[in-house]
Amino acid sequence: MSLNTFGHLFRVTTWGESHGPAIGCTVDGCPPGVSLSEADLQPWLDRRKPGTSKFTTQRKEPDEVRILSGVFEGKTTGTPIQLMIENTDQRSKDYGEIAQSFRPGHADITYHQKYGLRDYRGGGRSSARETASRVAAGGVARAALAALVPGLKITGYIVQMGVKGIDRARFDAAEIERNPFWVPDAVAAVEWAEYLDALRLSHNSVGAVIEVVAEGVPPGLGAPLYGKLDSDLAAAMMSINAVKGVEIGEGMASASLTGVENADEIRMGPEGPEFLSNHAGGILGGISTGQPVVCRFAVKPTSSILTPRKTVTQGGAEVDLITKGRHDPCVGIRAVPVGEAMMACVILDHLLMDRGQTGGVRGRIG
């Protein structure tokens, strides 16, 4: 299997399977001299790890990350950084009954069609367990960004679960860390708990929409025409397990706006041009404007549920399948730190490319 690497200069290769001995990643292209330790990475993994509430899978994984290379005396050396996370709570027997059957909505059937074999134990590489490696890599990217662009901040949160969305009039960033859904709306958090509880107890699941915002992104990142910041962001978010849609700024809603409504007007401020709105999501022509970069992605409902679903076996027999095991009723909850990690990796990658192409020189205005 190939194509397990993303990024241009800051490159991340993930490896391992859901029920193998370990998962991890190799991060290449991180600048030297960045302060980095396992303690810097662990908080990000703790936000993604399973079993943190009754609304996530009850698989118990500490997700403790180990740095195997690329760091000496607390600083990155500029050589490949190898990160490893051991799997400690696999229950491969839960998947014995699906060894010959394809789970509807899952990648089982396409992996078999492409490769002629598949790791049925939790889905192998198609499992959301792979995203722990991305979060670890995102921790490296955040450390480098903190050194190169002090003040840059990346925040993710859920804005919709199933048919229930947040009320942006009640948006409270401080609320994001106070509830199990990473939702910036205290009222919605209470409603969603009841909603998801009912779905979980009825052996069902639901999708979600996650918004990730990067503040303090300098203008000038991204390049026309095939190196656009938004195209790389879209590809990064779409590569996350279970993601079925990505949008930047107003996204699909921009189709319903007029030109008068959509154009982000500009005035001169004390430190240069200032935009009066941000329908573009901080990116114009594939290049960052200096405004917050806003990206949203939609995560489909978890495919593995206890409700019988019609499918076929590898031999072509028609069966009804119940997927046993420990699964997220809404996988979008744990996708929030993954989206943040991918945003960090893409922004750092484009920052390094810009430094190589322009040296950070900018056109003057005013």
C-alpha positions in Angstrom: 0.0 0.0 0.0 1.4 3.4 -1.0 0.5 7.1 -0.5 0.8 7.2 3.2 2.6 10.6 3.2 1.2 14.1 3.1 2.9 17.5 2.9 5.6 19.1 0.7 8.4 20.3 2.9 6.9 19.4 6.3 6.2 15.8 5.5 4.3 13.3 7.6 4.2 9.5 7.0 1.8 7.5 9.2 2.2 3.8 9.8 0.5 0.9 11.8 -2.9 -0.7 12.1 -5.7 -0.4 14.6 -5.0 -3.9 16.1 -1.3 -4.1 15.5 1.3 -3.7 18.2 1.8 0.0 17.6 1.0 3.0 15.4 3.0 6.1 14.7 4.5 8.5 12.2 7.7 9.8 10.7 7.9 13.6 10.6 10.4 14.9 8.1 11.3 18.5 7.4 10.8 20.0 10.9 13.3 22.9 11.3 16.1 22.3 13.7 16.3 24.0 17.1 12.6 23.7 18.0 12.0 22.8 21.7 10.2 19.5 21.7 9.6 16.7 24.2 7.0 14.0 24.7 5.4 16.2 27.4 4.8 18.8 24.6 2.9 16.2 22.5 1.0 14.3 25.1 -1.7 16.9 25.9 -2.9 16.9 22.2 -3.1 13.1 22.2 -5.0 13.2 25.5 -7.7 15.3 23.8 -8.2 12.7 21.1 -7.8 9.4 23.0 -10.7 7.0 23.4 -12.7 6.4 26.5 -12.8 10.0 27.8 -16.6 10.0 28.2 -19.7 7.8 27.6 -20.1 9.5 24.2 -16.9 8.0 22.7 -15.7 4.4 22.2 -14.9 2.7 25.5 -11.6 1.2 24.1 -9.0 2.2 26.8 -5.8 3.4 25.2 -3.4 5.7 27.1 -2.0 6.9 23.7 1.3 7.6 25.3 3.7 8.9 22.6 7.4 8.1 22.4 10.0 10.1 20.5 12.4 7.7 19.0 14.6 10.0 16.9 15.1 13.5 15.6 15.4 15.2 19.0 18.6 15.7 21.0 18.8 17.5 24.4 15.3 18.8 24.0 15.7 20.3 20.6 14.8 19.1 17.1 17.9 18.3 15.0 16.4 18.7 11.6 16.5 15.0 11.0 13.4 12.7 10.7 11.4 12.6 13.9 10.0 9.1 14.7 6.9 8.9 16.9 5.4 5.7 18.3 2.2 5.0 20.2 1.7 1.5 21.5 -1.7 -0.2 21.2 -2.7 -1.8 24.5 -6.4 -2.6 24.4 -7.1 -4.4 21.2 -10.0 -6.9 21.2 -9.5 -8.6 17.8 -12.0 -11.3 18.7 -14.8 -8.7 18.5 -14.2 -8.7 14.7 -14.2 -12.5 14.1 -17.7 -12.6 12.8 -17.0 -10.0 10.1 -13.9 -11.6 8.8 -15.8 -12.7 5.7 -18.5 -10.0 5.6 -18.3 -6.4 4.5 -19.6 -3.7 6.9 -22.0 -1.4 5.1 -20.6 2.2 4.9 -17.1 1.0 5.8 -14.0 0.7 3.7 -13.9 -3.1 4.1 -15.3 -3.7 0.6 -13.2 -1.2 -1.2 -10.0 -2.3 0.5 -10.8 -5.9 -0.6 -11.7 -4.8 -4.2 -8.4 -2.9 -4.5 -5.9 -5.1 -2.7 -7.6 -8.5 -2.6 -7.2 -8.7 1.2 -7.9 -6.6 4.2 -7.2 -6.4 7.9 -10.7 -6.9 9.3 -9.5 -6.3 12.9 -11.0 -2.8 13.4 -10.4 -1.9 9.8 -6.6 -1.9 9.9 -5.4 1.3 8.2 -8.9 2.5 7.5 -9.6 2.7 11.3 -9.9 6.1 12.9 -7.2 4.8 15.3 -4.7 6.0 12.6 -5.6 9.6 13.4 -3.7 9.5 16.7 -0.5 9.5 14.6 -1.7 12.7 12.9 -2.4 14.4 16.2 1.2 13.5 17.3 2.5 15.0 14.1 0.3 18.1 14.6 1.9 18.5 18.0 5.3 18.8 16.3 3.9 21.3 13.9 2.4 23.4 16.7 5.8 23.5 18.5 7.5 24.7 15.3 4.7 27.3 14.6 5.1 28.6 18.2 8.7 29.3 17.5 8.2 30.7 14.0 4.9 32.6 14.4 4.3 33.5 18.0 0.7 34.2 18.7 -0.7 31.9 16.0 -3.6 30.0 17.5 -5.6 27.0 16.2 -9.0 26.2 17.6 -11.5 23.4 16.6 -15.0 22.8 17.8 -18.2 21.1 16.6 -20.9 23.4 15.1 -23.4 20.7 14.2 -24.3 17.2 15.4 -26.9 15.4 13.2 -29.7 17.9 12.7 -28.8 20.0 15.7 -26.6 23.1 15.2 -25.1 25.7 17.6 -26.6 29.1 18.1 -23.7 31.5 17.1 -25.3 34.2 19.2 -24.4 32.1 22.2 -20.8 31.4 21.0 -18.5 31.1 23.9 -14.9 30.0 23.2 -14.4 29.2 26.9 -17.2 26.6 26.8 -15.3 24.5 24.2 -13.2 22.8 26.9 -16.0 22.4 29.4 -18.1 19.8 27.7 -17.4 16.4 26.0 -18.5 17.7 22.6 -16.0 20.6 22.1 -19.1 22.7 21.4 -18.9 26.5 22.1 -22.6 26.7 23.1 -23.5 25.6 26.7 -27.2 25.2 25.9 -26.4 23.0 22.8 -24.0 20.9 25.0 -26.9 19.9 27.2 -29.3 19.2 24.3 -26.7 17.2 22.4 -26.1 15.0 25.5 -29.7 13.9 25.5 -29.8 13.5 21.7 -26.7 11.4 21.5 -27.6 9.3 24.5 -30.9 8.3 22.8 -29.0 7.4 19.6 -26.4 5.4 21.5 -29.0 3.4 23.4 -30.9 2.7 20.2 -27.7 1.2 18.6 -27.4 4.1 16.2 -24.9 6.8 15.3 -24.8 10.3 13.9 -22.5 12.6 11.9 -21.2 16.0 12.8 -19.6 19.2 11.3 -16.4 20.5 12.8 -15.0 24.0 12.3 -11.3 24.8 12.7 -10.0 28.3 12.9 -6.4 29.5 12.7 -5.9 33.0 14.0 -2.6 34.9 13.5 -1.8 33.3 10.1 0.5 35.7 8.3 -0.6 36.9 4.8 1.1 35.4 1.8 1.0 31.7 2.5 -0.1 29.6 -0.4 0.7 29.8 -4.1 -1.2 29.8 -7.4 -2.3 27.8 -9.1 -1.7 24.2 -7.9 -0.2 25.0 -4.5 -3.1 26.9 -3.0 -3.4 27.0 0.8 -7.1 26.2 0.6 -6.7 23.3 -1.8 -4.1 21.7 0.5 -6.3 22.3 3.5 -9.3 20.7 1.7 -7.1 17.7 0.8 -5.8 17.4 4.4 -9.2 17.5 6.0 -10.8 15.2 3.4 -8.1 12.6 4.1 -9.3 12.3 7.7 -11.3 9.1 8.2 -15.1 9.4 7.7 -14.9 13.0 6.3 -17.3 13.5 3.3 -17.2 17.3 2.8 -14.9 20.3 3.3 -15.5 24.0 2.9 -13.5 27.2 3.4 -15.1 30.4 4.7 -18.7 30.6 3.5 -18.1 27.5 1.5 -21.2 26.1 -0.2 -23.3 28.9 1.3 -21.5 31.4 -0.9 -23.5 30.1 -3.8 -26.6 31.8 -2.3 -24.9 35.1 -1.8 -24.7 38.1 -4.2 -21.5 39.8 -5.1 -22.4 42.7 -2.9 -22.9 40.4 0.1 -19.9 38.1 -0.5 -17.1 40.6 -1.3 -14.9 41.3 1.8 -14.5 45.1 1.7 -11.2 46.7 2.7 -10.1 49.8 4.5 -6.7 51.1 5.7 -6.0 50.5 9.4 -3.2 51.8 11.6 -1.1 48.7 10.7 -2.2 48.2 7.1 -5.2 47.0 5.2 -8.2 45.7 7.2 -11.0 43.5 5.9 -14.5 44.4 7.0 -15.8 40.8 6.8 -14.3 37.3 6.2 -16.6 35.4 3.8 -13.4 34.1 2.1 -12.3 32.3 5.2 -8.9 34.1 5.2 -7.8 32.9 1.8 -8.1 34.7 -1.6 -6.6 33.2 -4.8 -5.2 30.4 -2.7 -3.1 32.8 -0.6 -3.7 33.8 3.0 -5.0 37.3 3.6 -3.9 37.7 7.2 -7.4 37.1 8.5 -8.4 34.0 10.4 -8.4 30.9 8.2 -11.7 29.2 8.6 -12.3 25.6 7.5 -15.2 23.2 8.2 -15.6 19.5 7.4 -18.4 17.1 7.7 -18.0 13.6 9.3 -20.4 10.9 8.4 -22.1 8.7 11.1 -20.0 5.8 12.4 -20.5 2.8 10.2 -20.0 0.2 12.9 -23.3 -0.1 14.7 -25.3 -2.8 16.5 -28.4 -2.4 14.3 -28.5 -5.2 11.7 -27.6 -4.0 8.2 -27.8 -5.8 4.8 -24.6 -6.8 3.2 -22.7 -9.6 1.4 -19.9 -11.9 2.3 -16.6 -12.3 0.5 -18.1 -15.4 -1.2 -21.1 -13.4 -2.4 -23.8 -14.6 0.0 -26.4 -12.0 1.2 -26.5 -11.6 5.1 -27.6 -9.3 7.8 -24.7 -8.0 9.8 -24.3 -6.6 13.3 -21.0 -5.0 14.1 -19.9 -5.8 17.6 -17.2 -4.0 19.5 -16.6 -0.6 21.0 -17.4 2.2 18.7 -18.1 6.0 18.8 -21.8 7.0 18.5 -20.5 10.2 16.9 -16.9 9.9 15.6 -17.0 13.7 14.9 -16.3 14.3 18.6 -12.8 12.9 18.5 -12.3 14.4 15.0 -11.9 17.9 16.5 -8.2 17.5 17.6 -7.5 15.7 14.4 -8.8 18.7 12.4 -6.7 21.0 14.5 -3.6 18.8 13.8 -4.1 18.8 10.1 -4.5 22.6 10.1 -1.2 23.0 12.0 0.6 20.7 9.6 -0.7 22.4 6.5 0.0 25.9 7.7 3.6 25.0 8.8 4.2 23.3 5.5 3.1 26.4 3.6 5.1 28.7 5.9 8.2 26.7 5.1 7.5 26.8 1.3 6.9 30.5 1.4 10.2 31.1 3.2 11.9 29.1 0.5 10.2 30.9 -2.4 10.0 34.5 -1.2 12.2 34.6 1.9 9.2 36.2 3.7 9.3 39.4 1.6 5.9 41.0 1.1 4.5 43.6 -1.3 4.0 47.0 0.3 0.5 48.6 0.8 0.3 52.2 1.9 
